[in-house]
Amino acid sequence: MNLQKLRLGQLKDQARIVKAWIYLDMDGGGIHQSYNVSSVSDQGTGKFYVNFGENMAADNYCVVTGSYSASSISRNFAAGAYPRGVTYFEVMQESSSGGGFDHEVSAVVFAE
């Protein structure tokens, strides 16, 4: 199968593959890279909705998130995704100081 010729519509029904991913700069809302993401919307400091280009079949998919700390920032970060819907998920990021934090974050969606 020639993967370069597969379209999103052909992939959306395949199991055990990445259904969407995003590399997002939360400080300004810029999408660096993405797949099956139509847009993002700012929901406040450290929170963004990630909107799918093609909806998920159900809202019980897995979202794996990650973020990093620049060397000038001496805090730990946690990133997560909740709530989830068939059209979007919310990605959030908090620092060890307890508040929301806008920084770069990545998320990958796996689904049936």
N, C-alpha and C positions, 0 to 999 in steps of 0.2 A: 504494500500500500504506500503510495506517495504522500507523505505527511504534509508536504508543502501545498498539496491540492485540496486537503481537507478544509471544509468550511466550518464555522462555529456551529451551524445547524446540524451538521453531521456528528460533531463531537458531543453535543449536549446530552445525548441519550446513552453514551458509553459509560460503563461503570469503572471505578477504580482509576480514574485519571483526574488531573487537575481541571476543575471547572472554571476557575477564575483566579487571578492573582493581581496584586498591586504593590507598587513601591511608591509611597506617598510622602510628600513633604508636608507635614501638618502645619508648619509655620508658613502660611500663605495658601495652602490647599493645592499645591501643584502635584500633578501625577507625573512621576518620572518615567515609569513604564507600567503597562497593565495588559491584561488579557481578559476579555469578557466583562469589562467595566465600562459603563457608559458615562458616569460622572461621580463626583463626590459632593457632599454638602456639609458645611461646617455646623456642628451642633454645640459649640462652645469649646473652651480650652481643653485640649486633649481628647476631643471626641469628633468623629466624622462618620457620616453615613456613606457607605460605598454602595453605589447602585449598579446592578448587573445589566449588561447588554442583553443577555438572554436569561430569563428567569430560571431559578432552580426548580426541580420537580417537587420538592418538599422543603420544609424549613429545618430538617434534622441533619444537616450537613456539618462537616468538620471544618473549622477555620483555625489555621496555625498562624500565629503572629510573632513578630520579633521586632526589636528596636535596638538601638545602640546609644551609648553615651559618648559624646565628643570628649576629647582629652581635657578640655577646659571645664567640664562639668563633673563635679565630684559627687554624683548621686546615682543610685541604682534605678533602673526603669523596669516597669512591667507593662506589657501590652496584652490586650485581650479583645475578644469580639463577642458582644452580646448587647442587645437582642439580635436575633436573626429572623429574617423573613424570606419569602421566595423571591422578592424583588431587590433586597438589600441586606446588608448587615452593618452594625455599628462597630467601628474599631476605636478603641480607647487606649490612652497611654497615661500612666501616672508615674511620678517620681517617688523616691523613697521619703521625700519630705511630706508626702500625703496629698499633693494636689495634682490636678491635670497638667500636662506638659505637652506643648506642641514641638515635635521633633520628627525626624524621619522614622517611618514605620513600614514594615512589609507584612503582607497577609496572603495566604494561599488557601483556597477553598477546595476541599475534596468532597465528592458526593457520589451517590449511586447514579 
